[in-house]
Amino acid sequence: MQTVPLKLVTIIAEAFLEEKLVREVKKLGASGYTLSPARGEGSRGVRASEWEGGNVRLEVVASPQVAERILERLAEVYFPSYAVIAFTQTVEVLRGEKYT
């Protein structure tokens, strides 16, 4: 089987940003995404309660160009004001044509 190298962009953010982030990544060229709840501790500590809202993990497999656009948008709009982290990994994907 032939694989295609693409980028996996992982975004972990405050849950109330979910709809906005989904709209952003799609607008920036993502053909799809995976969304799941997330828990953990970071530089801003652990959330004290559900009242504050949980976190979400948004994952996108995309071309390097789309991944770069997503990271640039996050850095510009979200990083200064919200508890958001993002990272990329190179992944080998079957059926790579679905992502380009």
C-alpha positions in Angstrom: 0.0 0.0 0.0 1.1 3.5 -0.8 1.1 6.2 1.9 1.3 10.0 1.6 3.1 12.2 4.0 0.7 14.9 5.5 0.5 16.9 8.6 -1.6 16.1 11.7 -2.6 19.4 13.4 -3.7 18.9 17.0 -5.4 21.8 18.8 -6.4 21.7 22.5 -8.6 24.5 23.5 -11.3 25.7 25.8 -14.6 24.0 24.8 -16.5 27.2 24.2 -14.2 27.8 21.2 -15.2 24.5 19.6 -17.7 25.8 16.9 -15.5 28.8 16.1 -12.3 26.7 15.7 -14.2 24.1 13.5 -15.4 27.0 11.2 -11.8 28.4 11.1 -10.0 25.1 10.1 -12.6 24.4 7.4 -12.3 27.9 6.0 -8.6 27.6 6.0 -8.8 24.4 3.8 -9.2 21.4 6.1 -11.4 18.7 4.4 -12.5 17.3 7.8 -11.6 17.0 11.4 -12.0 14.8 14.5 -13.2 16.3 17.8 -13.0 14.8 21.3 -13.2 16.0 24.9 -9.8 16.6 26.6 -8.5 16.9 30.1 -5.1 17.7 31.5 -3.0 20.3 33.1 -0.9 23.0 31.5 0.6 26.4 32.2 -2.8 27.7 33.3 -3.3 24.8 35.7 -6.2 22.4 36.0 -9.7 23.7 35.5 -11.3 24.0 38.9 -14.8 22.9 37.8 -17.1 22.0 34.9 -18.6 25.4 35.4 -15.6 26.9 33.8 -16.1 24.5 30.9 -14.0 21.7 29.6 -11.5 21.4 26.9 -11.7 19.9 23.4 -9.1 18.3 21.2 -9.5 19.1 17.5 -7.4 17.1 15.1 -7.0 17.8 11.3 -5.0 15.9 8.7 -4.0 18.3 6.0 -1.4 19.3 3.5 1.6 21.2 4.9 0.3 24.4 3.4 -3.1 24.1 5.1 -1.4 23.1 8.4 0.7 26.2 8.3 -2.3 28.4 7.6 -4.1 26.9 10.6 -1.1 27.5 12.9 -0.7 31.1 11.7 -4.3 31.8 12.4 -4.2 30.3 15.9 -1.1 32.3 16.7 -2.6 35.5 15.5 -6.1 35.3 16.9 -6.3 32.7 19.7 -3.0 32.3 21.5 -3.0 35.9 22.9 -6.4 35.6 24.6 -7.3 32.0 25.2 -6.0 28.8 26.7 -5.1 27.1 23.4 -2.2 24.9 22.4 -1.4 23.4 19.0 1.2 21.1 17.6 1.9 19.3 14.3 3.3 15.9 13.4 4.1 14.4 10.1 1.9 11.4 9.5 1.8 8.7 6.7 -1.7 8.4 5.4 -3.5 5.9 3.2 -5.8 7.3 0.7 -4.0 10.7 0.8 -6.1 12.1 -2.1 -8.9 12.6 0.5 -6.8 15.3 2.2 -5.6 17.4 -0.8 
